[in-house]
Amino acid sequence: MFIAAVARTQISSTGEVLWDGKIGIFPFTETYHALRRSVNRPVGTPQLRAITKVTRDVIRDKLINEVLPAIRLKWPANGDKDIWIQQDNAEPHILTNDQAFNEESNKDGFNIRLVCQPTSSSNMDILDLGLFSALQSIQFKSFPKDLKDLIKAVNDAYDNFEPKLLNYTWIQYQLCMIEVLKARGGNNYKNPHIGKQRLDRLGLLPRQLEIPQELIDVARQLLSHGIINLNDLPQHIEINYQYVEMD
């Protein structure tokens, strides 16, 4: 199992990738020392094994000790340091008000907060919309012999993932959000397509999609019923993460 984090790719007006948006992909593994001697190793040799039970404590440790440092290290110098990390609603994920996470997330001038994606809305997840399927298609071409080989294959697939495809995924994310608004918050819609690669070749690919004002008005009316406080809504989602299992 792996935890992956990505942000929106930064691309210039000429199509040059200024920042690839890749925060990192981190395996759920731990090191132990061999208790018995074998023909391949002496007693006490450090060994790597997968963490098979991912608990809330494991998630918290991974976020604090690997994901947050990676964000601070790789975040572009001109990037807004008010960052929302979106996670799905899997049971092991930490709460958005987790004290240990919040104490660590506000270092070095960063203001990093957690938010959960809407329930039963798989298209509200950048990773499910494009990254994971692309990584698996690349990783399946390799034939790892053991855990170390698998981790290397996944890391190579992540490193080789085309940043412009990640940009397309963020646009697809916006398209799906508009469809959700049209469906009055439901998920009974078809995944929309606008020919992003063709528009990109023509230099016509938008970075932000315009939402019709009438959809905004209807959404605000629904929200004003008291189910959601408008003041609690984030203005933008910078980072999207969750964990995935790869065979």
N, C-alpha and C positions, 0 to 999 in steps of 0.2 A: 504494500500500500504506500501511496505517496501523497504528499500535500503540495499543491501547486499554487502559485500566485502570479498574476499578470496584471498589468495596467494598460492604459490606452497608449498605443504607439504614437510617437511624435514624428510627423512627416511634413517636410517643407512643401512650399507651393510648387516646387519643381519635381516633387516625387522622391526626394532624398530622405532616407530614414535617418532622423536625427537621434532617436532613442527607440530601442526595440520593445520597450515595455515589459521585458522579461525580468521578473523579480527572482524566480527560482523554482525548482522542483526538488522536494526533500523526501527521502525515503523514511519510512518508519522502521528503523533498525536499532539494534543495540549490540554492544560488544561484551563478550563474556570470555572467560579463560577456560581452556580445555581441562577437564578434570581427569582425563585418562590419556595415557600415551597411545599413539597409533603409529603405523608405518609412515604416515604423512606429517606427523607433528609430535613434539614432546609435550609433556604435561605443562600446563600454564600458558600455552600459546594463545594469544588473543584471536578470537573467532567472531565472525559477524553473523547475526541471525535476525530474522524478521520479528517485529513486534506484532503478534497475532491478535492481541486484545487492545484496541485503541480506545482508551477511556478519556474522560474529560481532563484528567491530570496530564495524560500523554499529549493531548491537543494543546493544552496550555503551555506545556514545556516546549513544544515544537514552535508555537507562535512566538513566545518570548525569546527563546534562545537561537532561533534560526530565521524565522520570517521577518520579525521586526528589525534585526540587525541587517538583513539583506535589503530591506526597504531603505534604511538610512544610508547604506553603502551605495546603492545603485540609483537612488532617486536623482533625477536631473537637477542641476543647480538652479535652474529657472523654474522648477516645478513648485506648485502650490503645496505647502506642507500641511494643509488641512486635508486629511485623507480619510476616506471611509473604506473600511474593509468589509466587503459583503461576504457572508458565509451562508450556506444553506441551513436547513433546519434539522440536520442529523442530530440524534440524541447526544452523542459524545461532545458536540461542540460546546464551547464555553458560553456563558451568558454574556450579553452585551455590556453588563455592568460589572464584569469580573474585576475585582479589586487589584489582583496581581498584574493582570494585563494592563489595566488603565494606569497603574503606577509606572510601568515600563514604556508605555506607548507615547508618553509626552516628554521624551528626552530630546536634546539637541535641536530644540525649536520645532519639533514635529507635534502635530495634534492629530493622533491616529485613533479612530473610533470604530467600533464594530456595529454592523447592522445585519439583520437577517433578511434573506430574500423572501418574497411572498410564498406562502405555502402552496403546494400543488401547481407550481409555475416553473417547470424545468427550463422554459425559454427565457427566464429571467436570470440565467446563469451563463456567464461568458465562457466558462470552461466547457460546459455541456454543449453549448452552441457550436463550438468549433475545435477548441484546443485538444480535448481528450481524444476525440475520434481521429484527429490528424496524428496525434502522438502514437496511438495504437496502430494505425496503418503503417507508420514508419517502423515502430518497434517490432511488429509481427514479421518484418523481413529479416530480422536477426534470429539467431538460434542460441540463446544464452544457455550455458551449461550449469551455472550455479547462480547464487544470489548476487555476487559481485558482477557477474556478466550481465544480469538483468538490470541492475542499477546503472551500469555503464550504457546499456542499450537505451534505456529510458532517458538518461541525461543527454546522450547524443541526439536522440529524437527531439528533445526539447531545444537543444542548442541549434539544431538545423531547421527548426520550424520557422517559416517565412514570416517576418514581422508584418508585411503588408496583409497577409491573411488574417493576422490578429486584428489589424485595423478594420478589415471587412467584417469581422465578427462583432466588433463594437457597433458598427453601423447596423448589422442584423439585429443586435440587441435593441437598438432604438426603434427599428421597424416593428419588432415584437411588442415593445412597450406601447406603441401607437395602436396596434391591434387589440391589446388588452383594454386600452381606453375605449375603443369602439365597442368592445364586448362588455362594457360596464363592469370591468374588473374580472370578467370570466376568462376561461381558457378554451372556449369553443370557437377557435379560429384556425385558419390554415397558416403555416409558416410562410410569410411573404417573401417575394423575390423581386429585385429590381435590376438584375444584371450588373452587379458591382464591378466585376472585372472589366466588362465592356466600358462602363462609365469611367473607370480608372484610366483605361487606355486613351479615352477621348479627353481626359483632363476634366471630366464633369462630375466626378464622384464627390458628393458633399461630405463635409466632416460632421455637421450637425443637421439633423432632419427637422423640418418645421412642423410643429403640431398645430392643427387647425384650432382657432380660438374656441369654437363651439365645443370641441372635445375637452378643452381645459375647463370651460365653464361647467360642463356636465360632471366632470371629475370632482371639481370643487363642491358642487352640490351634494354629491354622494359622500364626500369626506366630511362635510359640515353636519352630517347626521349624528356626529359624535363618536363614530367608530374609531376614527383616527384624528389626532390633533395635528393640524396643519403646521404648527410651529415645530413639531418633532421630526418633520420630513427632511432628509438630507437634500441639498441642492444638486449634488452630483455624486456619482460613485466612481472613485478613482481606481480601486483595486478589487479584484474578485478572486476568492480562493475557496477551495474545498479539498477534500481528499478523494482519491480514486484508487481502485484496486486494478492492477495490471498483472495478468498471468504470464 
